[in-house]
Amino acid sequence: MEIESLKSRLIARQLVLLREADNRQAPLADGCRSLAEWTAGRLDVAPETAKALVSAAKTLADQTHLQDRLETGVGSFDRVLATATLAAAGATPDRIE
């Protein structure tokens, strides 16, 4: 559990940095077509992983309570992202639980 907590905190930091890079339009300045393409190249991750990180960064931008769960290591990345996706789709709190 300690390792997952650390992993969550690190991913939370990545998401903050990805949002900042997007706000500054860094991918376009580097000649990339998208934030996901830029992320894949900069982080040396598979395109699927980059897309998941970018999606999470955008989804959690409006759900700060879930971003906080990642930042404190209380929730795993997978659990927080699933919760955020359900909430964004309009699921009730009972359904999310």
ChimeraX attribute file (.defattr): number of C-alpha atoms within 10 A of each C-alpha:
attribute: neighborCount
match mode: 1-to-1
recipient: residues
	/A:1	9
	/A:2	8
	/A:3	9
	/A:4	14
	/A:5	19
	/A:6	17
	/A:7	17
	/A:8	24
	/A:9	22
	/A:10	16
	/A:11	20
	/A:12	25
	/A:13	15
	/A:14	16
	/A:15	21
	/A:16	17
	/A:17	13
	/A:18	22
	/A:19	16
	/A:20	13
	/A:21	16
	/A:22	19
	/A:23	10
	/A:24	11
	/A:25	14
	/A:26	16
	/A:27	19
	/A:28	14
	/A:29	9
	/A:30	9
	/A:31	10
	/A:32	15
	/A:33	11
	/A:34	15
	/A:35	22
	/A:36	23
	/A:37	19
	/A:38	22
	/A:39	22
	/A:40	18
	/A:41	14
	/A:42	11
	/A:43	11
	/A:44	11
	/A:45	13
	/A:46	14
	/A:47	15
	/A:48	12
	/A:49	15
	/A:50	21
	/A:51	18
	/A:52	14
	/A:53	23
	/A:54	23
	/A:55	17
	/A:56	23
	/A:57	24
	/A:58	16
	/A:59	18
	/A:60	23
	/A:61	15
	/A:62	12
	/A:63	13
	/A:64	11
	/A:65	13
	/A:66	22
	/A:67	27
	/A:68	16
	/A:69	18
	/A:70	27
	/A:71	20
	/A:72	15
	/A:73	22
	/A:74	17
	/A:75	19
	/A:76	19
	/A:77	24
	/A:78	11
	/A:79	12
	/A:80	21
	/A:81	22
	/A:82	14
	/A:83	18
	/A:84	22
	/A:85	17
	/A:86	15
	/A:87	16
	/A:88	13
	/A:89	9
	/A:90	11
	/A:91	14
	/A:92	10
	/A:93	10
	/A:94	6
	/A:95	10
	/A:96	13
	/A:97	7
